[in-house]
Amino acid sequence: MSIFTVTHVAILMLKAYQTLNLQACVSAGKTLQIFNIEMKSKMKAFTMTEEVVFWKWISVNTVAIATETAVYHWSMEGESLVAMLSHL
């Protein structure tokens, strides 16, 4: 069994329509996860190479993510990965 310590967790909720309740979670500054609250299931997960300093839901299916050096978008559609928009 592996035991690890989570240094911090941040959660952003998105309530869109009556059936879509999403929760975005950042653990230890680098691990991003999206959960569907209604279905009690994890929809997506991604581990960043650098620490997340800011993030926000910008639409019902996209999270904007900022690190010290770049800005990214992460779409909930399909199997899309985190896409870099620009270096800072």
Biopython code that builds the backbone (N, CA, C, O; Angstrom):
import numpy as np
from Bio.PDB.StructureBuilder import StructureBuilder

atoms = [
    (1, "MET", "N", (0.841, -1.167, 0.000)),
    (1, "MET", "CA", (0.000, 0.000, 0.000)),
    (1, "MET", "C", (0.890, 1.235, 0.000)),
    (1, "MET", "O", (1.855, 1.320, 0.760)),
    (2, "SER", "N", (0.553, 2.195, -0.865)),
    (2, "SER", "CA", (1.292, 3.447, -0.921)),
    (2, "SER", "C", (0.596, 4.484, -0.054)),
    (2, "SER", "O", (-0.627, 4.615, -0.079)),
    (3, "ILE", "N", (1.379, 5.205, 0.699)),
    (3, "ILE", "CA", (0.852, 6.284, 1.525)),
    (3, "ILE", "C", (1.537, 7.563, 1.091)),
    (3, "ILE", "O", (2.762, 7.614, 0.985)),
    (4, "PHE", "N", (0.748, 8.595, 0.839)),
    (4, "PHE", "CA", (1.322, 9.874, 0.448)),
    (4, "PHE", "C", (0.565, 10.986, 1.149)),
    (4, "PHE", "O", (-0.569, 10.798, 1.590)),
    (5, "THR", "N", (1.194, 12.133, 1.248)),
    (5, "THR", "CA", (0.593, 13.286, 1.893)),
    (5, "THR", "C", (0.211, 14.307, 0.841)),
    (5, "THR", "O", (1.024, 14.659, -0.014)),
    (6, "VAL", "N", (-1.001, 14.776, 0.898)),
    (6, "VAL", "CA", (-1.451, 15.842, 0.016)),
    (6, "VAL", "C", (-1.205, 17.145, 0.756)),
    (6, "VAL", "O", (-1.736, 17.363, 1.845)),
    (7, "THR", "N", (-0.388, 18.015, 0.151)),
    (7, "THR", "CA", (-0.043, 19.256, 0.838)),
    (7, "THR", "C", (-1.178, 20.264, 0.815)),
    (7, "THR", "O", (-1.369, 21.000, 1.783)),
    (8, "HIS", "N", (-1.934, 20.310, -0.273)),
    (8, "HIS", "CA", (-3.101, 21.182, -0.317)),
    (8, "HIS", "C", (-4.031, 20.743, -1.445)),
    (8, "HIS", "O", (-3.605, 20.128, -2.422)),
    (9, "VAL", "N", (-5.281, 21.067, -1.289)),
    (9, "VAL", "CA", (-6.291, 20.756, -2.300)),
    (9, "VAL", "C", (-7.137, 21.998, -2.523)),
    (9, "VAL", "O", (-7.581, 22.633, -1.567)),
    (10, "ALA", "N", (-7.360, 22.345, -3.779)),
    (10, "ALA", "CA", (-8.230, 23.463, -4.124)),
    (10, "ALA", "C", (-9.355, 22.915, -4.986)),
    (10, "ALA", "O", (-9.135, 22.050, -5.834)),
    (11, "ILE", "N", (-10.553, 23.418, -4.764)),
    (11, "ILE", "CA", (-11.715, 22.907, -5.490)),
    (11, "ILE", "C", (-12.496, 24.068, -6.099)),
    (11, "ILE", "O", (-12.763, 25.067, -5.431)),
    (12, "LEU", "N", (-12.858, 23.925, -7.373)),
    (12, "LEU", "CA", (-13.736, 24.872, -8.069)),
    (12, "LEU", "C", (-14.975, 24.115, -8.502)),
    (12, "LEU", "O", (-14.873, 23.075, -9.152)),
    (13, "MET", "N", (-16.129, 24.621, -8.154)),
    (13, "MET", "CA", (-17.382, 23.981, -8.542)),
    (13, "MET", "C", (-17.974, 24.701, -9.749)),
    (13, "MET", "O", (-17.862, 25.920, -9.878)),
    (14, "LEU", "N", (-18.596, 23.939, -10.617)),
    (14, "LEU", "CA", (-19.326, 24.487, -11.748)),
    (14, "LEU", "C", (-20.692, 23.830, -11.768)),
    (14, "LEU", "O", (-20.798, 22.615, -11.932)),
    (15, "LYS", "N", (-21.732, 24.623, -11.603)),
    (15, "LYS", "CA", (-23.090, 24.093, -11.689)),
    (15, "LYS", "C", (-23.712, 24.683, -12.940)),
    (15, "LYS", "O", (-24.056, 25.864, -12.987)),
    (16, "ALA", "N", (-23.848, 23.847, -13.943)),
    (16, "ALA", "CA", (-24.422, 24.280, -15.212)),
    (16, "ALA", "C", (-25.650, 23.439, -15.498)),
    (16, "ALA", "O", (-25.616, 22.212, -15.410)),
    (17, "TYR", "N", (-26.706, 24.097, -15.831)),
    (17, "TYR", "CA", (-27.970, 23.434, -16.093)),
    (17, "TYR", "C", (-28.438, 22.723, -14.827)),
    (17, "TYR", "O", (-28.002, 23.084, -13.734)),
    (18, "GLN", "N", (-29.288, 21.749, -14.937)),
    (18, "GLN", "CA", (-29.767, 21.055, -13.746)),
    (18, "GLN", "C", (-29.078, 19.715, -13.541)),
    (18, "GLN", "O", (-29.145, 19.136, -12.457)),
    (19, "THR", "N", (-28.422, 19.225, -14.572)),
    (19, "THR", "CA", (-27.859, 17.886, -14.453)),
    (19, "THR", "C", (-26.341, 17.850, -14.415)),
    (19, "THR", "O", (-25.766, 16.808, -14.101)),
    (20, "LEU", "N", (-25.676, 18.951, -14.723)),
    (20, "LEU", "CA", (-24.223, 18.946, -14.797)),
    (20, "LEU", "C", (-23.623, 19.658, -13.588)),
    (20, "LEU", "O", (-23.706, 20.882, -13.478)),
    (21, "ASN", "N", (-23.035, 18.911, -12.706)),
    (21, "ASN", "CA", (-22.324, 19.459, -11.560)),
    (21, "ASN", "C", (-20.902, 18.930, -11.623)),
    (21, "ASN", "O", (-20.663, 17.753, -11.355)),
    (22, "LEU", "N", (-19.961, 19.790, -11.975)),
    (22, "LEU", "CA", (-18.573, 19.367, -12.089)),
    (22, "LEU", "C", (-17.750, 19.986, -10.982)),
    (22, "LEU", "O", (-18.011, 21.104, -10.537)),
    (23, "GLN", "N", (-16.757, 19.243, -10.547)),
    (23, "GLN", "CA", (-15.835, 19.728, -9.532)),
    (23, "GLN", "C", (-14.434, 19.542, -10.075)),
    (23, "GLN", "O", (-14.046, 18.428, -10.428)),
    (24, "ALA", "N", (-13.676, 20.612, -10.144)),
    (24, "ALA", "CA", (-12.277, 20.532, -10.546)),
    (24, "ALA", "C", (-11.438, 20.615, -9.283)),
    (24, "ALA", "O", (-11.685, 21.453, -8.416)),
    (25, "CYS", "N", (-10.466, 19.759, -9.187)),
    (25, "CYS", "CA", (-9.668, 19.647, -7.978)),
    (25, "CYS", "C", (-8.191, 19.673, -8.337)),
    (25, "CYS", "O", (-7.766, 18.961, -9.247)),
    (26, "VAL", "N", (-7.400, 20.484, -7.636)),
    (26, "VAL", "CA", (-5.949, 20.486, -7.801)),
    (26, "VAL", "C", (-5.346, 20.007, -6.501)),
    (26, "VAL", "O", (-5.561, 20.612, -5.451)),
    (27, "SER", "N", (-4.586, 18.915, -6.567)),
    (27, "SER", "CA", (-3.937, 18.350, -5.383)),
    (27, "SER", "C", (-2.439, 18.566, -5.480)),
    (27, "SER", "O", (-1.841, 18.365, -6.536)),
    (28, "ALA", "N", (-1.848, 18.968, -4.394)),
    (28, "ALA", "CA", (-0.404, 19.175, -4.297)),
    (28, "ALA", "C", (0.125, 20.099, -5.394)),
    (28, "ALA", "O", (1.301, 20.037, -5.750)),
    (29, "GLY", "N", (-0.755, 20.961, -5.929)),
    (29, "GLY", "CA", (-0.333, 21.967, -6.884)),
    (29, "GLY", "C", (-0.168, 21.500, -8.313)),
    (29, "GLY", "O", (-0.036, 22.337, -9.206)),
    (30, "LYS", "N", (-0.169, 20.189, -8.577)),
    (30, "LYS", "CA", (0.119, 19.707, -9.925)),
    (30, "LYS", "C", (-0.902, 18.729, -10.489)),
    (30, "LYS", "O", (-1.025, 18.631, -11.710)),
    (31, "THR", "N", (-1.627, 18.016, -9.671)),
    (31, "THR", "CA", (-2.557, 17.003, -10.149)),
    (31, "THR", "C", (-3.955, 17.587, -10.280)),
    (31, "THR", "O", (-4.551, 18.018, -9.293)),
    (32, "LEU", "N", (-4.479, 17.600, -11.505)),
    (32, "LEU", "CA", (-5.807, 18.126, -11.792)),
    (32, "LEU", "C", (-6.771, 16.963, -11.979)),
    (32, "LEU", "O", (-6.433, 15.971, -12.626)),
    (33, "GLN", "N", (-7.971, 17.082, -11.413)),
    (33, "GLN", "CA", (-8.982, 16.054, -11.582)),
    (33, "GLN", "C", (-10.338, 16.720, -11.761)),
    (33, "GLN", "O", (-10.622, 17.741, -11.135)),
    (34, "ILE", "N", (-11.178, 16.138, -12.621)),
    (34, "ILE", "CA", (-12.532, 16.621, -12.836)),
    (34, "ILE", "C", (-13.492, 15.516, -12.417)),
    (34, "ILE", "O", (-13.378, 14.379, -12.875)),
    (35, "PHE", "N", (-14.438, 15.852, -11.547)),
    (35, "PHE", "CA", (-15.414, 14.895, -11.052)),
    (35, "PHE", "C", (-16.815, 15.319, -11.453)),
    (35, "PHE", "O", (-17.130, 16.509, -11.435)),
    (36, "ASN", "N", (-17.661, 14.361, -11.814)),
    (36, "ASN", "CA", (-19.075, 14.597, -12.023)),
    (36, "ASN", "C", (-19.749, 14.257, -10.709)),
    (36, "ASN", "O", (-19.802, 13.089, -10.324)),
    (37, "ILE", "N", (-20.263, 15.256, -10.016)),
    (37, "ILE", "CA", (-20.835, 15.080, -8.686)),
    (37, "ILE", "C", (-22.106, 14.229, -8.737)),
    (37, "ILE", "O", (-22.318, 13.370, -7.881)),
    (38, "GLU", "N", (-22.949, 14.472, -9.746)),
    (38, "GLU", "CA", (-24.202, 13.727, -9.858)),
    (38, "GLU", "C", (-23.958, 12.231, -10.000)),
    (38, "GLU", "O", (-24.638, 11.419, -9.373)),
    (39, "MET", "N", (-22.968, 11.871, -10.841)),
    (39, "MET", "CA", (-22.686, 10.457, -11.110)),
    (39, "MET", "C", (-21.661, 9.871, -10.132)),
    (39, "MET", "O", (-21.388, 8.671, -10.153)),
    (40, "LYS", "N", (-21.099, 10.728, -9.278)),
    (40, "LYS", "CA", (-20.073, 10.303, -8.323)),
    (40, "LYS", "C", (-18.929, 9.571, -9.020)),
    (40, "LYS", "O", (-18.521, 8.482, -8.615)),
    (41, "SER", "N", (-18.418, 10.211, -10.091)),
    (41, "SER", "CA", (-17.342, 9.578, -10.851)),
    (41, "SER", "C", (-16.295, 10.601, -11.284)),
    (41, "SER", "O", (-16.590, 11.782, -11.468)),
    (42, "LYS", "N", (-15.066, 10.115, -11.440)),
    (42, "LYS", "CA", (-13.988, 10.956, -11.947)),
    (42, "LYS", "C", (-14.058, 10.915, -13.466)),
    (42, "LYS", "O", (-14.075, 9.838, -14.063)),
    (43, "MET", "N", (-14.098, 12.092, -14.093)),
    (43, "MET", "CA", (-14.193, 12.169, -15.544)),
    (43, "MET", "C", (-12.821, 12.222, -16.201)),
    (43, "MET", "O", (-12.591, 11.579, -17.225)),
    (44, "LYS", "N", (-11.909, 12.989, -15.610)),
    (44, "LYS", "CA", (-10.585, 13.182, -16.195)),
    (44, "LYS", "C", (-9.563, 13.458, -15.104)),
    (44, "LYS", "O", (-9.905, 13.893, -14.004)),
    (45, "ALA", "N", (-8.307, 13.198, -15.430)),
    (45, "ALA", "CA", (-7.210, 13.541, -14.527)),
    (45, "ALA", "C", (-5.979, 13.862, -15.374)),
    (45, "ALA", "O", (-5.797, 13.311, -16.460)),
    (46, "PHE", "N", (-5.148, 14.754, -14.866)),
    (46, "PHE", "CA", (-3.930, 15.145, -15.571)),
    (46, "PHE", "C", (-2.932, 15.658, -14.547)),
    (46, "PHE", "O", (-3.317, 16.345, -13.601)),
    (47, "THR", "N", (-1.654, 15.337, -14.720)),
    (47, "THR", "CA", (-0.609, 15.845, -13.833)),
    (47, "THR", "C", (0.257, 16.825, -14.608)),
    (47, "THR", "O", (0.857, 16.474, -15.624)),
    (48, "MET", "N", (0.315, 18.055, -14.119)),
    (48, "MET", "CA", (1.118, 19.110, -14.742)),
    (48, "MET", "C", (2.585, 18.898, -14.383)),
    (48, "MET", "O", (2.899, 18.255, -13.382)),
    (49, "THR", "N", (3.486, 19.445, -15.210)),
    (49, "THR", "CA", (4.909, 19.360, -14.917)),
    (49, "THR", "C", (5.373, 20.465, -13.977)),
    (49, "THR", "O", (6.444, 20.371, -13.377)),
    (50, "GLU", "N", (4.561, 21.515, -13.853)),
    (50, "GLU", "CA", (4.881, 22.579, -12.913)),
    (50, "GLU", "C", (3.636, 22.940, -12.101)),
    (50, "GLU", "O", (2.523, 22.564, -12.467)),
    (51, "GLU", "N", (3.821, 23.655, -11.019)),
    (51, "GLU", "CA", (2.724, 23.959, -10.108)),
    (51, "GLU", "C", (1.720, 24.941, -10.702)),
    (51, "GLU", "O", (2.093, 25.919, -11.349)),
    (52, "VAL", "N", (0.441, 24.660, -10.470)),
    (52, "VAL", "CA", (-0.646, 25.519, -10.924)),
    (52, "VAL", "C", (-0.758, 26.708, -9.962)),
    (52, "VAL", "O", (-0.853, 26.523, -8.749)),
    (53, "VAL", "N", (-0.746, 27.940, -10.517)),
    (53, "VAL", "CA", (-0.857, 29.127, -9.667)),
    (53, "VAL", "C", (-2.232, 29.782, -9.761)),
    (53, "VAL", "O", (-2.630, 30.522, -8.862)),
    (54, "PHE", "N", (-2.963, 29.512, -10.850)),
    (54, "PHE", "CA", (-4.316, 30.042, -11.009)),
    (54, "PHE", "C", (-5.076, 29.129, -11.946)),
    (54, "PHE", "O", (-4.506, 28.575, -12.886)),
    (55, "TRP", "N", (-6.369, 28.973, -11.690)),
    (55, "TRP", "CA", (-7.226, 28.187, -12.578)),
    (55, "TRP", "C", (-8.659, 28.589, -12.368)),
    (55, "TRP", "O", (-9.049, 29.014, -11.280)),
    (56, "LYS", "N", (-9.465, 28.449, -13.448)),
    (56, "LYS", "CA", (-10.846, 28.911, -13.388)),
    (56, "LYS", "C", (-11.647, 28.249, -14.503)),
    (56, "LYS", "O", (-11.140, 28.032, -15.604)),
    (57, "TRP", "N", (-12.915, 27.928, -14.200)),
    (57, "TRP", "CA", (-13.832, 27.476, -15.251)),
    (57, "TRP", "C", (-14.088, 28.679, -16.144)),
    (57, "TRP", "O", (-14.493, 29.728, -15.644)),
    (58, "ILE", "N", (-13.863, 28.563, -17.457)),
    (58, "ILE", "CA", (-14.144, 29.675, -18.372)),
    (58, "ILE", "C", (-15.359, 29.387, -19.247)),
    (58, "ILE", "O", (-15.847, 30.280, -19.939)),
    (59, "SER", "N", (-15.843, 28.169, -19.224)),
    (59, "SER", "CA", (-17.082, 27.788, -19.901)),
    (59, "SER", "C", (-17.585, 26.509, -19.230)),
    (59, "SER", "O", (-16.972, 26.019, -18.282)),
    (60, "VAL", "N", (-18.695, 25.974, -19.724)),
    (60, "VAL", "CA", (-19.245, 24.763, -19.107)),
    (60, "VAL", "C", (-18.412, 23.530, -19.394)),
    (60, "VAL", "O", (-18.658, 22.478, -18.803)),
    (61, "ASN", "N", (-17.428, 23.626, -20.288)),
    (61, "ASN", "CA", (-16.602, 22.451, -20.571)),
    (61, "ASN", "C", (-15.109, 22.733, -20.659)),
    (61, "ASN", "O", (-14.353, 21.890, -21.142)),
    (62, "THR", "N", (-14.667, 23.909, -20.200)),
    (62, "THR", "CA", (-13.240, 24.240, -20.294)),
    (62, "THR", "C", (-12.737, 24.903, -19.016)),
    (62, "THR", "O", (-13.378, 25.796, -18.461)),
    (63, "VAL", "N", (-11.567, 24.441, -18.564)),
    (63, "VAL", "CA", (-10.875, 25.030, -17.419)),
    (63, "VAL", "C", (-9.626, 25.730, -17.946)),
    (63, "VAL", "O", (-8.855, 25.142, -18.704)),
    (64, "ALA", "N", (-9.424, 26.987, -17.544)),
    (64, "ALA", "CA", (-8.194, 27.711, -17.862)),
    (64, "ALA", "C", (-7.230, 27.494, -16.710)),
    (64, "ALA", "O", (-7.622, 27.558, -15.545)),
    (65, "ILE", "N", (-5.968, 27.238, -17.033)),
    (65, "ILE", "CA", (-4.949, 26.924, -16.030)),
    (65, "ILE", "C", (-3.727, 27.801, -16.288)),
    (65, "ILE", "O", (-3.276, 27.919, -17.427)),
    (66, "ALA", "N", (-3.194, 28.413, -15.240)),
    (66, "ALA", "CA", (-1.977, 29.214, -15.377)),
    (66, "ALA", "C", (-0.907, 28.671, -14.435)),
    (66, "ALA", "O", (-1.175, 28.347, -13.278)),
    (67, "THR", "N", (0.312, 28.583, -14.963)),
    (67, "THR", "CA", (1.480, 28.238, -14.151)),
    (67, "THR", "C", (2.391, 29.459, -14.157)),
    (67, "THR", "O", (2.016, 30.506, -14.685)),
    (68, "GLU", "N", (3.562, 29.341, -13.588)),
    (68, "GLU", "CA", (4.513, 30.463, -13.583)),
    (68, "GLU", "C", (4.944, 30.845, -14.995)),
    (68, "GLU", "O", (5.296, 31.999, -15.239)),
    (69, "THR", "N", (4.921, 29.891, -15.932)),
    (69, "THR", "CA", (5.490, 30.148, -17.248)),
    (69, "THR", "C", (4.540, 30.015, -18.429)),
    (69, "THR", "O", (4.922, 30.350, -19.550)),
    (70, "ALA", "N", (3.309, 29.536, -18.220)),
    (70, "ALA", "CA", (2.418, 29.315, -19.368)),
    (70, "ALA", "C", (0.946, 29.338, -18.963)),
    (70, "ALA", "O", (0.599, 29.235, -17.786)),
    (71, "VAL", "N", (0.089, 29.477, -19.986)),
    (71, "VAL", "CA", (-1.364, 29.425, -19.809)),
    (71, "VAL", "C", (-1.889, 28.257, -20.636)),
    (71, "VAL", "O", (-1.456, 28.048, -21.769)),
    (72, "TYR", "N", (-2.831, 27.491, -20.062)),
    (72, "TYR", "CA", (-3.363, 26.289, -20.704)),
    (72, "TYR", "C", (-4.885, 26.308, -20.674)),
    (72, "TYR", "O", (-5.490, 26.999, -19.855)),
    (73, "HIS", "N", (-5.497, 25.545, -21.573)),
    (73, "HIS", "CA", (-6.923, 25.234, -21.538)),
    (73, "HIS", "C", (-7.063, 23.720, -21.456)),
    (73, "HIS", "O", (-6.288, 22.987, -22.070)),
    (74, "TRP", "N", (-8.055, 23.251, -20.693)),
    (74, "TRP", "CA", (-8.328, 21.825, -20.571)),
    (74, "TRP", "C", (-9.805, 21.616, -20.832)),
    (74, "TRP", "O", (-10.647, 22.039, -20.039)),
    (75, "SER", "N", (-10.120, 20.968, -21.934)),
    (75, "SER", "CA", (-11.504, 20.738, -22.328)),
    (75, "SER", "C", (-12.009, 19.430, -21.739)),
    (75, "SER", "O", (-11.260, 18.459, -21.626)),
    (76, "MET", "N", (-13.273, 19.412, -21.369)),
    (76, "MET", "CA", (-13.891, 18.206, -20.834)),
    (76, "MET", "C", (-14.391, 17.292, -21.944)),
    (76, "MET", "O", (-14.824, 16.171, -21.677)),
    (77, "GLU", "N", (-14.337, 17.756, -23.171)),
    (77, "GLU", "CA", (-14.835, 16.984, -24.300)),
    (77, "GLU", "C", (-13.838, 15.909, -24.720)),
    (77, "GLU", "O", (-12.646, 16.181, -24.865)),
    (78, "GLY", "N", (-14.330, 14.697, -24.913)),
    (78, "GLY", "CA", (-13.514, 13.608, -25.421)),
    (78, "GLY", "C", (-12.307, 13.292, -24.556)),
    (78, "GLY", "O", (-12.341, 13.419, -23.332)),
    (79, "GLU", "N", (-11.245, 12.880, -25.224)),
    (79, "GLU", "CA", (-10.004, 12.496, -24.543)),
    (79, "GLU", "C", (-8.946, 13.590, -24.614)),
    (79, "GLU", "O", (-7.754, 13.301, -24.512)),
    (80, "SER", "N", (-9.361, 14.830, -24.787)),
    (80, "SER", "CA", (-8.411, 15.930, -24.952)),
    (80, "SER", "C", (-7.524, 16.108, -23.726)),
    (80, "SER", "O", (-7.957, 15.943, -22.586)),
    (81, "LEU", "N", (-6.272, 16.449, -24.000)),
    (81, "LEU", "CA", (-5.303, 16.721, -22.943)),
    (81, "LEU", "C", (-5.246, 18.216, -22.692)),
    (81, "LEU", "O", (-5.919, 18.992, -23.370)),
    (82, "VAL", "N", (-4.453, 18.614, -21.729)),
    (82, "VAL", "CA", (-4.257, 20.030, -21.453)),
    (82, "VAL", "C", (-3.467, 20.639, -22.617)),
    (82, "VAL", "O", (-2.405, 20.136, -22.986)),
    (83, "ALA", "N", (-3.997, 21.729, -23.193)),
    (83, "ALA", "CA", (-3.353, 22.369, -24.352)),
    (83, "ALA", "C", (-2.766, 23.715, -23.947)),
    (83, "ALA", "O", (-3.445, 24.551, -23.351)),
    (84, "MET", "N", (-1.474, 23.910, -24.286)),
    (84, "MET", "CA", (-0.821, 25.175, -23.962)),
    (84, "MET", "C", (-1.274, 26.246, -24.949)),
    (84, "MET", "O", (-1.300, 26.022, -26.159)),
    (85, "LEU", "N", (-1.631, 27.412, -24.415)),
    (85, "LEU", "CA", (-2.022, 28.539, -25.260)),
    (85, "LEU", "C", (-0.851, 29.484, -25.500)),
    (85, "LEU", "O", (-0.648, 29.951, -26.621)),
    (86, "SER", "N", (-0.074, 29.769, -24.444)),
    (86, "SER", "CA", (1.052, 30.687, -24.601)),
    (86, "SER", "C", (2.012, 30.570, -23.423)),
    (86, "SER", "O", (1.645, 30.158, -22.323)),
    (87, "HIS", "N", (3.274, 30.955, -23.705)),
    (87, "HIS", "CA", (4.282, 31.083, -22.650)),
    (87, "HIS", "C", (4.174, 32.481, -22.082)),
    (87, "HIS", "O", (3.852, 33.428, -22.800)),
    (88, "LEU", "N", (4.441, 32.612, -20.796)),
    (88, "LEU", "CA", (4.405, 33.937, -20.159)),
    (88, "LEU", "C", (5.774, 34.552, -20.132)),
    (88, "LEU", "O", (5.941, 35.665, -19.634)),
]
sb = StructureBuilder()
sb.init_structure("model")
sb.init_model(0)
sb.init_chain("A")
sb.init_seg("    ")
for serial, (resi, resn, name, xyz) in enumerate(atoms, 1):
    if name == "N":
        sb.init_residue(resn, " ", resi, " ")
    sb.init_atom(name, np.array(xyz, "f"), 0.0, 1.0, " ", f" {name:<3s}", serial, name[0])
structure = sb.get_structure()
